[in-house]
Every structure is written in C-alpha cells, then in structure tokens.
Amino acid sequence: MAVAKRTQFDVRCGDCIDLFPSVASESVDFIYLDPPFNTGRTHRSKRGAFRDVFTGLDGYLEFLRPRLAQARRVLKPRGSVLVHCDWRSSHRVRMLLDEVFGSERFLNHLIWQYGLGGSSPRCFARKHDDLLWYARGDAWHFTAPRVPALSRRMAGQTKKATDVLDIPSINNMSKERCGWPTQKPLALLEFLVAACCPDGGTVLDPFCGSGTTLVAARRLKRNAIGFDLSAKAVAIAKSRC
C-alpha cells in the first residue's frame, strides 16, 4: 500500500528580499504576493502591527521591483504569480509586472469584491481589491474553479468561476480571526491555491502575515513556504499551521 507523501511546511522571519535567495531557482509552482498596499499608515491590532508607509508611489514600486524579480526567478517554467493590490497602485503595479514578466505573460485581472468597509460622501464606496495574475512562461497550471450557478435554468448546478470573486471578507466577530490586522479569508486563499497550484506542488507567500496562504496550502495538500518581517506574524502563522 502506497504511503501518501507528507507536505512540507516552512515559515521564516525576515524581509523576503533577504530570504528569497534561500529558495532554489525554478522550484515554486505558485506565488501569492500580498505586500503592504502603500496606505500611508500603520496597521494595528491586538496581536500585531506593521508600518505601511513608502516615499510615494514611485518608492513603493522600487520596493516591489527586486522582490518581483526574485519571484520570477524561483517560479517553475509552468509557475505563476498573483499580486494582491488595490486602487492606490494597481495601475502601476500591472505596468511593473509587464516589465518584469512581460506583457504577454499577463493572464487575468481578478476583482475580489468583499462588501464590508466604509463609504464616502465624495466618491463611490471602495469594496474590492485587485489581483494581477502572471505566468512565468508560455504555459501554466490552471484548474478552473466551479461556483454555484445563479440562473433559474441552472438551479442546483455549478459553473466556471469568472474574474470577479464574490467572497466575503472576515467580519469582526468571526472565529476565523486570529488578530492580524490585514488577515485575508481562508476561503479566498483556498480558491486561489486550488486553481493555480497543482496537487502536491509548492506555494510561496513572501508576505505571509498570519499565514492564511500557508493554511490553505496545507489543507489542499500543497507544500508551503512563508516569509514575514514580523516575528509576531510568523508566530501566529506557525500556531495556525
């Protein structure tokens, strides 16, 4: 009787630009890269905090450029990267990704709409984030996710997911909350990992925070590597995995 191969889990504390060199070239199947968003403030919660302040948008892009170059280096020829950003920078981050990966490697501009959050009397309420998906080479792994069909004709059936992901954010009372200020929902990461990383493959999150990507990878029997500058974040991630 064959014994199932045990997945590997590795989370380290430090700046990903310093830790990337420890990852072999062309060894990772999927990278979910969720960096600070250049909000200009410090995000705080009971269990941690991090400073999200750069010298303008140009400074933010210069921060990302070498990290994206390293992401490209470690991806397998059929690997891909998904960069999570928002309205502040998505237009320029896509241009940077075109520069690092090539515009011909652009696959999707996903919209994660989540509903929660405030509103403004001066503009439309901002209720989504942007996720930019790029391939390393001219072929890539993709398992099309299925979601419930909403039409009356297809009641009770599923259909292929679109580029708009309608996945709720974590409400303040949820048991899923672990105390990290920018924690993403596990449902979102399970959706993305299942779609973009093959069975038994390796997922890397260079800004892993509370470790949601790593939890999703382990639940889906993928290998997981995570980096974060915060020792508190790494401790949370280890406790969850």
C-alpha positions, 0 to 999 in steps of 0.5 A: 500500500502506497504511503501518501507523501507528507507536505512540507511546511516552512515559515521564516522571519525576515524581509523576503528580499533577504530570504528569497535567495534561500529558495532554489531557482525554478522550484515554486509552482505558485506565488501569492504576493500580498505586500503592504498596499502603500496606505500611508499608515500603520496597521494595528491590532491586538496581536500585531502591527506593521508600518505601511508607509513608502516615499510615494508611489514611485518608492513603493514600486522600487520596493516591489521591483527586486522582490518581483524579480526574485519571484520570477526567478524561483517560479517553475517554467509552468509557475505563476504569480498573483499580486494582491493590490488595490486602487492606490497602485494597481495601475502601476503595479500591472505596468511593473509586472509587464516589465518584469514578466512581460506583457504577454505573460499577463493572464487575468485581472481578478476583482475580489469584491468583499462588501464590508468597509466604509463609504464616502460622501465624495466618491463611490464606496471602495469594496474590492481589491485587485489581483494581477495574475502572471505566468512565468512562461508560455504555459501554466497550471490552471484548474478552473474553479466551479461556483454555484450557478445563479440562473433559474435554468441552472438551479442546483448546478455549478459553473466556471468561476469568472474574474470577479470573486464574490467572497466575503471578507472576515467580519469582526466577530468571526472565529476565523480571526486570529488578530492580524490586522490585514488577515485575508479569508481562508476561503479566498486563499483556498480558491486561489491555491486550488486553481493555480497550484497543482496537487502536491506542488509548492506555494510561496507567500513572501508576505505571509502575515498570519499565514492564511496562504500557508493554511490553505496550502496545507489543507489542499495538500500543497507544500508551503513556504512563508516569509514575514518581517514580523516575528509576531506574524510568523508566530501566529502563522506557525500556531495556525499551521 
